[in-house]
């Protein structure tokens, strides 16, 4: 009888463990980010500062599948890009020039200091600096989806930085900009119901 009683005493601990595992898996979510980096052709050019280098730190190259997978990020193919209409509108605009588009899914974005994706566009100049260089990352500090960007646009020995952190409402198109660079971004939930 004592072995049966001992078995029943273990049940609450086992049930608590199973419930906590279920709760953890219920909170695990995957988000999808679609992003366009564009240039404002008519923005004033005198505001730029003398050439700077982009701070890409430990940003992961979009072609580094192993590092991305370890970070819980999957870069999606161009055919799956979700802002095609916005890209075409920017292409048809006299004022704006779309430069880079990127789509990815990310499992459980961290609250801070998470993995960043390296964004680079164009051919490097004689100084080795790319026209657009920097990083973007998706975070969830304090329960809010947040896009953290640090991008640098360089031209003619001058640079303009887009360094911002913006809360994002899910399923809405967001616009971030600086003197020369802008971003259109939308985050959606990638998990099924």
C-alpha positions as a printed Julia matrix, in Angstrom:
193×3 Matrix{Float64}:
  0.0    0.0     0.0
  2.89   2.38    0.74
  4.21   2.08   -2.84
  0.78   3.02   -4.22
  0.6    6.0    -1.86
  4.12   7.05   -2.93
  3.03   6.87   -6.6
  0.08   9.13   -5.94
  2.34  11.63   -4.14
  4.45  11.93   -7.33
  1.43  12.72   -9.54
  1.08  16.4    -8.53
  4.75  17.04   -9.38
  4.4   15.22  -12.71
  1.2   17.08  -13.58
  2.82  20.43  -12.67
  5.79  19.6   -14.91
  3.53  18.66  -17.84
  1.43  21.8   -17.4
  4.51  24.03  -17.34
  5.83  22.4   -20.53
  2.46  22.96  -22.21
  2.43  26.6   -21.08
  5.92  27.15  -22.47
  5.03  25.71  -25.84
  1.83  27.8   -25.92
  3.87  30.99  -25.47
  6.37  30.06  -28.19
  5.43  32.09  -31.25
  6.87  32.63  -34.69
  6.59  36.0   -36.41
  7.07  36.99  -40.02
  8.74  40.26  -40.98
  8.53  41.83  -44.45
 10.73  44.88  -44.91
 11.69  47.36  -47.65
 14.59  49.81  -47.41
 14.2   52.78  -49.75
 15.95  56.03  -50.61
 14.33  59.48  -50.72
 15.83  61.02  -53.88
 14.6   64.54  -53.06
 15.75  64.7   -49.44
 18.25  67.46  -48.61
 21.8   66.19  -48.98
 23.64  68.75  -46.86
 22.6   67.11  -43.56
 24.96  64.16  -44.0
 28.07  63.8   -41.88
 31.57  62.92  -43.03
 31.9   59.23  -43.99
 31.14  56.75  -41.24
 31.27  53.0   -40.99
 28.13  51.03  -40.25
 27.97  49.26  -36.91
 26.97  45.76  -37.97
 28.5   44.12  -34.88
 27.43  40.5   -34.79
 24.7   40.84  -37.43
 24.13  37.62  -39.36
 24.5   37.6   -43.13
 21.21  36.56  -44.8
 23.13  33.85  -46.69
 24.48  32.2   -43.51
 21.76  29.56  -43.1
 23.44  27.77  -40.17
 23.83  30.95  -38.07
 20.3   32.05  -38.92
 18.87  28.66  -37.98
 20.73  28.72  -34.66
 19.15  32.14  -34.01
 15.64  30.88  -34.84
 15.48  32.92  -38.08
 14.55  31.69  -41.55
 15.08  34.08  -44.47
 12.3   33.57  -46.98
 12.86  33.4   -50.76
 12.15  36.45  -52.92
  9.04  34.76  -54.3
  7.52  34.78  -50.79
  8.09  38.5   -50.23
  4.89  39.96  -48.77
  5.14  43.64  -49.75
  5.16  43.28  -53.54
  2.51  45.98  -54.04
  4.45  48.49  -51.93
  7.68  47.59  -53.75
  6.04  48.26  -57.15
  4.62  51.58  -55.92
  8.08  52.68  -54.81
  9.54  51.56  -58.15
  6.99  53.73  -59.96
  7.63  56.75  -57.75
  9.76  59.67  -58.92
 10.71  60.55  -55.36
 11.52  57.16  -53.81
 13.87  54.4   -54.91
 13.4   50.94  -53.38
 16.8   49.41  -52.6
 16.45  46.23  -50.56
 13.62  43.93  -49.61
 13.81  41.14  -47.09
 11.39  38.66  -45.52
 12.05  36.33  -42.64
 10.35  34.34  -39.93
 11.67  34.4   -36.4
 10.87  32.05  -33.55
 10.51  33.65  -30.1
 12.12  37.06  -30.67
 14.08  38.02  -27.53
 13.32  40.97  -25.28
 16.67  42.65  -26.0
 20.1   42.07  -27.52
 18.72  39.55  -29.96
 20.1   38.39  -33.28
 20.32  40.97  -36.04
 20.27  40.48  -39.8
 22.96  42.22  -41.82
 21.48  44.44  -44.55
 23.76  45.53  -47.38
 23.04  47.05  -50.8
 25.09  48.21  -53.78
 28.73  47.94  -54.73
 31.43  49.14  -52.32
 33.31  52.29  -53.25
 37.09  52.71  -53.32
 36.96  53.06  -49.52
 35.26  49.66  -49.21
 32.03  51.24  -47.9
 28.73  49.96  -49.29
 26.06  52.54  -50.21
 23.69  50.9   -47.67
 25.04  48.9   -44.77
 23.7   48.06  -41.33
 21.43  45.75  -39.4
 17.79  45.11  -38.48
 16.34  43.01  -35.69
 12.95  42.03  -34.3
 12.53  42.14  -30.53
  9.72  41.88  -27.98
 10.68  44.1   -25.04
  7.83  44.53  -22.55
  5.43  42.4   -24.65
  5.48  44.74  -27.69
  6.87  43.78  -31.08
  9.72  46.17  -31.85
 11.84  46.73  -34.95
 15.36  47.89  -34.09
 17.31  49.31  -37.03
 20.73  50.83  -37.58
 21.33  51.49  -41.28
 23.78  53.83  -42.94
 23.42  55.32  -46.42
 26.73  56.61  -47.85
 27.19  58.67  -50.99
 29.86  61.13  -52.13
 31.85  60.85  -48.91
 28.79  61.72  -46.76
 26.6   59.45  -44.65
 23.03  59.48  -43.36
 21.94  57.15  -40.57
 18.58  55.54  -39.85
 18.98  54.43  -36.26
 15.66  53.87  -34.57
 13.62  51.49  -32.47
  9.91  51.38  -33.24
  7.02  49.52  -31.64
  5.07  47.64  -34.26
  1.44  46.65  -34.25
  0.96  43.29  -35.81
 -0.58  43.18  -39.31
 -0.07  46.93  -39.9
  2.27  48.61  -42.39
  4.8   50.83  -40.59
  6.96  53.61  -42.0
 10.29  54.62  -40.44
 12.55  57.25  -41.94
 15.54  59.53  -41.56
 16.92  62.31  -43.78
 17.6   60.0   -46.78
 16.61  56.41  -45.9
 13.22  54.97  -45.15
 11.77  51.59  -44.22
  8.36  50.06  -44.82
  7.78  47.05  -42.58
  4.98  44.72  -41.57
  5.1   42.01  -38.93
  2.54  39.22  -38.82
  2.11  36.08  -36.8
  3.5   33.16  -38.76
  2.05  30.4   -36.55
 -1.19  28.73  -37.47
 -4.19  29.06  -35.12
